[in-house]
Amino acid sequence: MSSSSTTAGRDVSRSVSFRSVGLPAEHGSWSLVSEPILLGLFVAPSWAGLALVVAAFSLFLFNRPFKVWMGDRRRGRVYERTTVAQRIMVVYGAIAVAASLIALLLGGLLPFAPFLLAMPLLLVFMYYDQRPGRHWQAELAAPVAFAGVVAAVALAGGLTWIVALSLWGFMVARAVPTILYVRARLRLDKGKPGSPWGILLAHVAAVVVVVGLVWPGWLPLTAVIAVAILLTRAVWGLSPYRWRSSAKALGFLEMGFGLLTVLLVAVGFWMG
């Protein structure tokens, strides 16, 4: 690449906001990330768990500036946003490292085990997320992997492995059918053809999985109520009787369902 091309790339300068580089653009990702964090802190609060949450959330935020920086570097260009993204990466990375060290001092190595289990899924996400366009592999791998935060916080808070993994399983049962539902709902509301049966089957499978986790006593009965509500929402939302909704409105509605889901499970633990 010629020096003039590089100079031209550096000369392209415009005002870069922190939001455009430092925060994820996908609104739905905020809900699916915050739900396992809230559930973990609600059912097993601890200082070590809080430190793990800060570290995990910092890594979640790290992905956006990293993607911007990597994309510009791959094209051989250095813009104002490239420099801003690099600085934000340093801040997020430093926070993640500091919070991880605090969690290690307070809770030991055990709470980090779920992150090791989630690592293959995170690698899948990073591979597909760096490619142009949207890929279902990235959209499913990320929330399943990040749902492991609830297991890490549960272990830091003194819960058993089986309960921690059950909480992780519950969050997966919440996240995967929801992603499929939102994609299908948006297609239908845009007038595009699509069959609801696969999405409804995924919700039924989620109910079966959660019942299997509740039956031995690893999760409270309210967890079944939560996924049953999500199934009912999907049945209505994919039916001809639904009202058309914008992506933004649907995102806020799903945030409400997510908060309700978390609170139902948390109340079940509190009452137990």
QUICORQUI-V64955 format. One line per field, one symbol per residue. phi: phi as a letter, one per 30 degrees, with the letter a starting at -180 (. if undefined). psi: psi as a letter, one per 20 degrees, with the letter a starting at -180 (. if undefined). A space follows every 10 residues. Layout:
phi->???
psi->???
This chain:
phi->.ddddddddd ddbadcdddd ccbedddddd dddddddddd ddcbdadddd dddddddddd dddddddddd dddddibbcd dddddddded dddddddddd ddddddbide ddeeddddee dddddddddd ddicbddddc dddddddded dddddddjdd eddddddddd dddddddddd dddddddddc iddlcddddd dddddddddd edddedjdbd dddddddddd ddededdccd ddcdbddddd dddddddddd dddddddddd dd
psi->pqhhgghhhh ioprppqhhh hiqqhohhhg ghghghgggg hghmpqhghg hhgggghhhg hhhghggggg gghhikqorh hgggggghgg gggggggghg gghghhiahg iighhhhigh hhhgghghhi qqapphgghh hghgghiihh gghghhjjrr ghgghggghg hghggghggg ggggghggij jqqqpihhgh hhhghggggh hhhhgijhqr hhhghghhgh gggggghjri irqqqrhggh ghghhghggg gghggghggh h.
